[in-house]
Amino acid sequence: MKADETLDCFGLLCPMPIVKTAEKIKAMRVGQVLEVDATDVGIKSDMPAWCKATGQEYLGIEEKAAEYKVYVKKVRQ
């Protein structure tokens, strides 16, 4: 999937990938896509829940071994 920005959260544990995502998404424009690269398995459930709570669009996840690429589209300020 094509992303406008990438956020490296390798080695960070919950809740830091979500905290960093929230900070990064604020600086992005509506319509842009953020790729979050993480190693914390919790991101699989945390990111969809965060998107639902904040009104952003969860686009999906790619898993390879213990690495996760999560995609979020900014749909609101």
C-alpha positions as MATLAB code, in Angstrom:
seq = 'MKADETLDCFGLLCPMPIVKTAEKIKAMRVGQVLEVDATDVGIKSDMPAWCKATGQEYLGIEEKAAEYKVYVKKVRQ';
ca = [
       0.000    0.000    0.000;
       1.238    3.519   -0.792;
       1.708    5.797    2.220;
       2.421    9.526    2.340;
       4.315    9.272    5.640;
       6.006    6.461    7.589;
       6.298    6.223   11.370;
       8.938    3.920   12.892;
       7.656    2.383   16.126;
       9.968   -0.653   16.157;
      10.766   -1.707   19.710;
       8.074    0.475   21.267;
       5.489   -1.142   23.529;
       1.881   -0.195   24.194;
       0.772    2.557   24.398;
       3.673    4.296   22.614;
       2.836    3.274   19.012;
      -0.628    4.813   19.472;
       0.764    7.911   21.212;
       3.272    8.442   18.382;
       0.572    7.816   15.762;
      -1.684   10.444   17.341;
       1.158   12.988   17.305;
       2.100   12.219   13.686;
      -1.444   12.213   12.323;
      -2.047   15.707   13.754;
       0.726   17.075   11.519;
      -0.668   15.425    8.379;
      -3.276   16.718    5.928;
      -6.744   15.200    5.550;
      -6.607   12.458    2.915;
      -3.008   11.452    3.580;
      -2.076    7.889    4.555;
       0.273    6.997    7.420;
       2.207    3.738    7.559;
       3.080    2.706   11.117;
       5.876    0.110   11.368;
       5.780   -1.728   14.683;
       6.886   -4.864   16.494;
       4.292   -4.762   19.305;
       1.581   -7.356   18.615;
      -0.884   -5.152   20.504;
      -1.040   -2.821   17.528;
      -3.244   -5.382   15.770;
      -6.146   -4.550   18.077;
      -5.081   -1.139   19.380;
      -4.922    0.661   16.028;
      -8.422   -0.270   14.794;
      -9.818    0.745   18.199;
      -7.932    4.053   18.140;
      -9.144    4.804   14.604;
     -12.732    4.110   15.606;
     -12.421    6.328   18.694;
     -10.807    9.236   16.821;
     -12.675    9.061   13.512;
      -9.664    8.167   11.377;
      -9.848    5.379    8.787;
      -8.120    2.060    9.490;
      -6.982    0.743    6.108;
      -5.459   -2.550    7.218;
      -2.346   -4.350    8.327;
       0.469   -6.327    6.731;
       2.167   -8.929    8.922;
       5.556  -10.504    8.330;
       7.038  -12.574   11.164;
       6.849  -10.286   14.223;
       6.711   -7.069   12.220;
       3.547   -5.142   11.459;
       2.783   -2.404    8.939;
      -0.461   -0.660    9.791;
      -2.112    1.874    7.488;
      -4.260    4.779    8.683;
      -5.908    7.421    6.536;
      -6.486   10.841    8.069;
     -10.116   11.698    7.388;
     -10.671   14.419    9.975;
      -8.734   17.013   11.924;
];
